[in-house]
Amino acid sequence: MQIYREKDYDALSRRAASIIAGEIIHNPACVLGLATGSSPEGAYRYLVDWYKKGFVSFKDVRSVNLDEYVGLAPDHDQSYRYFMQSNLFDHVDILPEHTRVPDGLTRDPGAFCAEYDAYIRSLGYVDMQLLGIGRNGHIGFNEPDDHFVKETHVVDLAESTIDANSRFFATRDDVPKQAISMGIGAIMGAKKVLLVASGEEKADAVYHSVCGSITPKCPGSILQLHKNVVLVADEAALSKLTAAGVEV
Ligand code: F6R
């Protein structure tokens, strides 16, 4: 795993955006696996800026998002489709039909999840998968469990995830209790993984993902088995690793 240690959130966002832009410039028709949340938000701001300056174009890029809350419509301001539109898609030249975010309103989740995986396979899997990480080590919404789930699936969100994400909702009760998440199979099938982590509250998850036991109790730990992972993190998120003497 290659680790970039950046001094703060802005620096890690710029680094992550430059890695994504490099992928697009190298392979204009690449397939990006995209994440939502606070971790990638700054990188998306840089990408929008660089698009406006003419440095990068998304016109042949395809994207598949990691996850979506069950029960939220695409125009709900906390849905992940809404996040992607307002943070990236509405501001760059990506074609709407080239973007996919799981459908939180699907009436047939089983069929939907199978189709989502079939679509990712039909693209030849993802070229670069952008990931944040939960405080509990989740990637996508693959929550700590006693086994890894390979396929796209409906997941019951962990209480700690509901707590963490309640910051975006009026009350904790408003946070959806389930999500549709890409499984570990599609994430590990990506040719490259770009993991972004910021802040001290991610330090444990980062430590266990980089050098803990490989276990579904910390889903991020599976990334140790991937051949091409780049971690971009600030000093706070790397603090447990550095305290343990791991060279970063
Ligand atoms: C979001 C996702 C989640 C987040 C994680 C961290 O699409 O898949 O795994 O990356 O919950 O969220 P933030 O970045 O908000 O701390």
Residues whose N, C-alpha, C, O or C-beta is under 5 A from the ligand:
A	BS01	F6R	A35 T36 G37 S38 S39 P40 L66 D67 L131 G132 I133 G134 H138 I139 G140 F141
